[in-house]
């Protein structure tokens, strides 16, 4: 007599119960989501760890309101350069000229305003145009003549540095008009009732938290509509809480000192604008396309030469803006300004998740990478670490970030 044996599948666990879908299963899902999104969250976790470590080592000095404000002012120009450099690297190129170009623009601004008494708003416009022309010239050689970007921008680095020394005749030139100085050192004015905090900064901080949360929810909903993979909701919720807590902490620290620096508003506008450009605009998708697979992009109708040209033109404008910011902060133009800025910008992009092969990276990643370097610099200065060891530590941080990226891609591929 035969026996009929029917295999029964286990009953699903009820919602909120103690079955496989909860407890350890939920933890497994969260860890799996974290592993699959390690590129996105790895540097955020690293930044948080670095901040926590230096906060402990400096006995809280790192997170003093005055120091946080100085941290923003000291690193604003590198963050501006990092945004443009990220676009260049995503497109599969490199730009070695941005440090010299920032010095040239600062010298140009000094000649216009100090020597020729030109109105500073007009000087700012002319300096941005000069940066656009410089970037367009390099973009033309790279995109339409086919000269490698490494060679063109290396030549640009030498040319702009030489022109800077010619303009300044080997001397430091300043001071700048008060209106231009505020661009690098100024803060938002205080308005409203007397409180212990800067009112406008608080309002802007709360508005930024709301904007970021709505944007994250919107992006997640769009990914679900297109049946794309999304992180588990619990991990997504944890991400929102962490972002909101970080933004509110920085807001309260700035509001308890002098308020938000003016350059921070400029930087915030750039992050929002370029973030939208790279996520939603056709031009941003074309940048990813030519960096990820140039032959396929050409076959798809992407005008790769035009896109490359515009990427370098944009880099020139952002380098000019960074040059104005650092010159305004120092209140003088110097022949030695901008030294190694290109290396800081490139390092910020790679630490923030860019790939040497192109086609990978985000604007937010560039900001995170720049903040990692900025916190390292600031924390080591507070601890009186010598500049020699600072270079060693930053070099190892860059190597570790790129090595982690390579390891993560190999693991994902396997």
C-alpha positions in Angstrom: 0.0 0.0 0.0 1.4 3.3 -1.0 1.4 6.3 1.2 0.6 9.7 -0.3 2.9 12.3 1.3 2.1 16.0 0.6 4.8 18.6 1.4 3.3 21.5 3.2 4.9 24.9 3.1 5.1 26.7 6.4 2.4 29.2 7.1 3.5 32.8 6.7 4.1 34.7 9.8 1.4 37.3 10.7 2.4 40.9 10.5 4.2 42.1 13.5 4.6 38.5 14.8 7.6 36.5 15.7 7.9 34.4 12.5 10.7 34.5 9.9 9.5 37.8 8.4 10.2 39.6 11.6 13.0 39.8 14.1 16.1 38.2 12.5 14.4 38.3 9.0 13.9 42.1 9.3 17.4 42.5 10.4 18.6 40.4 7.4 16.6 42.5 5.0 18.1 45.7 6.4 21.7 44.4 6.3 21.1 43.1 2.7 19.8 46.5 1.7 22.8 48.2 3.3 25.2 45.9 1.4 23.5 46.5 -1.9 23.6 50.3 -1.3 27.1 50.4 0.2 28.3 52.9 -2.3 25.5 55.3 -1.4 25.8 54.9 2.4 29.4 54.0 2.9 30.8 57.6 2.8 27.9 58.9 4.9 28.8 56.4 7.6 32.5 57.2 7.3 31.7 61.0 7.6 29.7 60.4 10.7 32.4 58.2 12.2 35.1 60.8 11.5 33.0 63.6 13.0 32.4 61.5 16.1 36.0 60.5 16.5 37.3 64.0 16.2 34.6 65.3 18.5 35.9 63.0 21.2 39.6 63.6 20.5 39.2 67.4 20.5 37.0 67.2 23.7 34.0 68.7 21.8 36.0 71.6 20.1 35.2 70.3 16.7 31.4 70.8 17.2 31.6 74.3 18.8 29.4 76.7 16.9 32.3 79.0 16.0 34.3 76.1 14.6 31.4 74.7 12.6 31.0 78.1 11.0 34.7 78.3 10.2 34.5 74.8 8.8 31.9 76.0 6.3 33.8 79.1 5.4 37.1 77.3 5.0 35.8 74.5 2.8 33.2 76.3 0.7 35.5 76.8 -2.3 36.6 73.2 -2.4 33.0 72.0 -2.3 32.2 74.3 -5.2 35.1 72.9 -7.2 34.1 69.3 -6.2 30.7 69.7 -7.7 32.1 70.7 -11.1 34.9 68.1 -10.9 32.3 65.4 -10.2 30.6 66.2 -13.5 33.9 66.2 -15.3 34.8 62.8 -13.9 31.4 61.3 -14.5 31.9 62.3 -18.2 35.1 60.3 -18.2 37.6 63.2 -18.0 39.8 65.1 -15.5 40.6 68.8 -15.0 44.0 69.7 -13.5 43.6 73.5 -14.2 41.0 74.5 -11.6 43.4 75.5 -8.9 45.3 77.8 -11.2 42.1 79.1 -12.7 40.8 80.1 -9.2 44.0 82.0 -8.6 43.7 83.7 -12.0 40.1 84.8 -11.4 41.0 86.1 -7.9 43.8 88.1 -9.5 41.5 89.4 -12.2 39.0 90.5 -9.6 41.7 92.3 -7.7 42.9 94.2 -10.8 39.4 95.2 -11.7 38.3 96.4 -8.3 41.5 97.5 -6.6 43.5 99.0 -9.4 40.7 100.2 -11.7 38.0 100.9 -9.1 35.4 98.9 -11.0 32.1 98.3 -9.2 32.3 94.9 -7.5 29.0 93.5 -9.0 30.3 94.2 -12.5 33.7 92.7 -11.6 31.9 89.5 -10.4 30.1 89.2 -13.7 33.3 89.8 -15.7 35.1 87.2 -13.6 32.5 84.6 -14.1 32.6 85.3 -17.9 36.4 84.9 -17.8 36.0 81.5 -16.1 33.4 80.5 -18.8 35.8 81.6 -21.6 38.7 79.6 -20.0 36.5 76.5 -19.6 35.1 76.8 -23.1 38.6 77.1 -24.6 39.7 73.9 -22.8 36.4 72.2 -23.7 36.9 73.0 -27.4 40.4 71.5 -27.5 39.1 68.4 -25.7 35.7 67.9 -27.3 36.3 69.0 -30.9 40.0 68.6 -31.5 40.2 65.3 -29.5 43.2 66.2 -27.3 43.1 64.3 -24.0 41.7 66.3 -21.1 44.8 65.4 -19.0 47.1 67.2 -21.5 44.8 70.2 -22.2 44.1 70.9 -18.5 47.8 70.4 -17.6 48.7 73.0 -20.1 45.9 75.2 -18.7 47.3 74.8 -15.2 50.6 76.2 -16.4 49.1 79.0 -18.5 46.6 80.3 -15.8 49.3 80.2 -13.1 51.6 82.2 -15.4 49.0 84.7 -16.3 48.2 85.1 -12.6 51.7 86.0 -11.8 51.8 88.5 -14.7 48.6 90.2 -13.5 49.8 90.5 -9.9 53.5 91.2 -10.8 54.5 88.8 -8.1 52.8 90.7 -5.3 49.6 90.4 -3.2 46.8 92.8 -4.1 44.0 93.9 -1.9 41.8 94.7 0.0 38.6 94.1 -1.8 35.4 96.2 -1.6 33.2 95.5 1.4 30.4 94.0 -0.7 32.7 91.4 -2.3 34.3 90.6 1.1 30.9 89.6 2.4 30.7 86.9 -0.2 33.5 85.0 1.5 33.1 86.1 5.1 29.6 87.6 5.5 26.6 86.2 7.4 22.9 86.6 6.9 21.5 89.6 8.8 19.5 89.1 12.1 15.8 89.9 11.9 12.8 89.2 14.0 12.4 89.0 17.8 15.3 88.6 20.2 16.0 85.0 20.8 19.0 82.8 21.6 19.3 81.8 18.0 19.6 83.3 14.5 16.0 83.3 13.3 16.5 83.3 9.5 19.0 80.4 9.9 16.5 78.4 11.9 13.8 78.9 9.2 16.1 78.0 6.4 17.3 74.9 8.3 13.7 73.7 8.9 12.8 74.4 5.2 15.9 72.4 4.1 14.9 69.4 6.2 11.4 69.5 4.8 12.7 69.8 1.3 15.1 66.9 1.6 12.5 64.6 3.1 10.0 65.4 0.4 12.6 64.9 -2.3 13.6 61.5 -0.9 10.0 60.4 -0.7 9.4 61.6 -4.2 12.5 59.8 -5.5 11.5 56.6 -3.8 7.9 56.8 -5.1 9.3 57.3 -8.7 11.6 54.3 -8.4 8.7 52.2 -7.2 6.6 53.4 -10.2 9.3 52.2 -12.6 9.6 48.9 -10.7 13.2 49.7 -9.7 14.9 48.2 -6.6 14.5 50.3 -3.5 16.0 49.9 -0.1 13.8 48.4 2.6 11.5 50.8 4.2 13.0 50.5 7.6 16.5 51.4 6.2 14.9 54.2 4.2 13.3 55.6 7.4 16.6 55.3 9.3 18.2 57.3 6.5 15.6 60.0 6.7 16.0 60.3 10.5 19.8 60.5 10.2 19.7 63.2 7.5 17.1 65.2 9.4 19.1 64.9 12.6 22.4 66.0 10.9 20.8 69.0 9.2 19.0 70.1 12.4 22.3 69.8 14.4 24.2 71.9 11.9 21.3 74.4 11.8 21.3 74.8 15.6 25.0 75.2 15.8 25.1 77.9 13.1 22.1 79.6 14.5 23.7 79.8 17.9 26.7 81.7 16.5 26.3 84.3 13.8 23.9 82.5 11.6 24.3 80.9 8.2 27.3 82.3 6.1 26.3 83.8 2.8 28.5 81.4 0.9 26.6 78.5 2.4 23.4 79.7 0.7 25.3 79.9 -2.6 26.6 76.4 -2.0 23.1 75.1 -1.1 21.7 76.5 -4.3 24.4 74.8 -6.3 23.7 71.5 -4.6 20.0 71.6 -5.2 20.4 72.9 -8.8 23.1 70.4 -9.9 21.4 67.6 -8.0 18.2 68.2 -10.1 20.3 68.5 -13.3 22.0 65.2 -12.8 18.9 63.3 -11.6 16.1 64.7 -13.8 17.4 66.7 -16.7 18.3 65.2 -20.1 21.7 66.9 -20.1 22.6 65.1 -16.8 21.6 61.7 -18.2 23.8 62.4 -21.3 26.8 63.1 -19.0 26.3 59.7 -17.4 25.8 58.1 -20.8 29.0 59.4 -22.4 31.0 58.5 -19.3 29.5 55.1 -18.9 29.5 53.9 -22.5 30.6 56.4 -25.1 30.0 54.2 -28.2 26.5 53.3 -27.0 25.8 56.9 -26.2 26.8 58.0 -29.7 24.5 55.3 -31.2 21.7 56.6 -29.1 22.0 60.0 -30.6 23.8 61.8 -27.7 25.9 64.7 -28.9 29.0 63.7 -27.0 31.2 66.6 -28.2 28.6 69.2 -27.2 28.1 67.6 -23.8 31.8 67.5 -23.1 32.3 71.1 -24.2 29.5 72.2 -21.9 30.9 70.2 -19.0 34.2 72.0 -19.2 32.6 75.4 -19.7 30.6 74.7 -16.5 33.8 73.7 -14.7 35.3 77.0 -15.7 32.4 79.0 -14.3 32.4 77.1 -11.0 36.2 77.5 -10.7 35.7 81.3 -11.2 33.0 81.3 -8.5 35.4 79.4 -6.1 38.2 81.9 -7.0 35.9 84.8 -6.1 34.9 83.1 -2.8 38.5 82.3 -1.6 39.8 85.8 -2.7 36.9 87.4 -0.8 37.6 85.3 2.2 41.3 86.2 2.2 40.5 89.8 1.2 43.5 89.7 -1.2 44.7 88.0 -4.4 48.0 86.2 -4.2 50.2 84.5 -6.9 50.3 81.4 -4.8 46.5 81.1 -4.3 44.8 77.9 -5.4 47.8 75.6 -4.9 46.7 71.9 -4.9 43.0 72.9 -5.1 42.6 70.6 -8.1 43.9 67.7 -6.1 41.5 68.5 -3.2 38.6 68.6 -5.7 39.6 65.4 -7.4 40.0 63.7 -4.1 36.6 64.9 -2.9 35.0 63.4 -6.0 36.7 60.0 -5.7 36.1 59.8 -1.9 32.4 60.7 -2.7 32.0 57.7 -4.9 33.2 58.7 -8.4 34.7 56.1 -10.6 37.9 56.4 -12.7 36.1 54.8 -15.6 33.4 57.4 -15.6 29.6 57.2 -15.6 29.3 56.9 -11.8 28.9 59.6 -9.1 26.5 62.1 -7.5 26.6 65.7 -6.6 25.8 64.8 -3.0 28.7 62.3 -3.0 31.1 65.1 -4.0 29.8 67.2 -1.1 30.3 64.3 1.3 33.8 63.7 0.0 34.7 67.3 0.4 33.3 67.3 3.9 35.3 64.2 4.8 38.5 66.1 3.8 37.4 69.3 5.5 36.7 67.6 8.8 40.0 65.7 8.6 41.8 69.0 8.0 40.0 70.9 10.7 40.2 68.1 13.2 43.9 67.6 12.7 44.5 71.3 13.0 42.7 71.4 16.3 44.9 68.5 17.5 48.0 70.3 16.3 49.0 67.5 13.9 51.8 68.6 11.6 51.2 69.3 7.9 53.5 66.4 7.0 51.3 63.9 8.8 48.2 65.6 7.5 49.2 64.9 4.0 50.0 61.3 4.8 46.6 60.8 6.5 44.6 62.4 3.7 46.5 60.3 1.1 45.6 57.1 3.0 42.0 58.3 3.3 41.8 58.7 -0.5 43.5 55.3 -1.1 41.1 53.7 1.4 38.0 55.2 -0.3 39.0 54.2 -3.8 40.1 50.7 -2.6 36.7 50.3 -0.9 35.0 51.3 -4.1 37.0 48.8 -6.2 36.3 46.0 -3.6 32.6 46.8 -3.5 32.3 46.7 -7.3 34.2 43.4 -7.5 32.0 41.9 -4.8 28.8 43.1 -6.6 30.1 41.7 -9.8 30.8 38.3 -8.3 
